[in-house]
C-alpha cells in the first residue's frame, strides 16, 4: 500500500470507529472494518497498530520519546514472529496522523486502548516521574502469520 492509500485507509477507519460511543473489543472492531469493505488482514493490522501508534503519539506529548521499534507477533499455532514497526506502513502513517489529530475523540479512544498508555497513565496522572525502562517490545496475540508481512529483503532496514 502506498503512503497516501495508507493515510486514506486510516482516516476511513477512524471515521468508522469514531461512530462508536465506546470502542468495542478487537474482534468487533475488525468485524466493523470488514463490514465497511476492508480486507480481513488490513482490518486486523489497523486494529492492532492504531492503538499503539496513537498511544505513542499521546505519550510523546508528555515527553516520552523513546519506544522500541521491534514487536513480536504470537500466532494461533504457538509460534512467534518478530517484526519491525518501522516496516509497517499503517504504524508509520498513524504516528504522523495522530500527531495532527490530538483533539479527535477517535484518536483519544484509540490512544486509551494502548497498553503503554495504560501502564504509564497512573504515573502521569499522579505527576510522578515517568520510568520508561519497563517498556518492552509490544506483543500481538492471535494474528495469522501473513498479517504483519515482512517486506522483501531489499526493502528491509539494515539498522
Buried (B, 14 or more C-beta within 10 A) or exposed (E): EEEEEBBEBBBBBBEBBBEBEEBEEBEEBBBBBBEEEBEEBBBBBBBBBBBBBBBBBBBBEEEBEEBEEEBBBBBEEEEEBEBBBEBBBBBBBBBBBBBEBEEBEBBEBBBBBBEBBEBBBEEBEEEEEEEBEEBEEBEBEEBEEEBBEBEEEEEEEEE
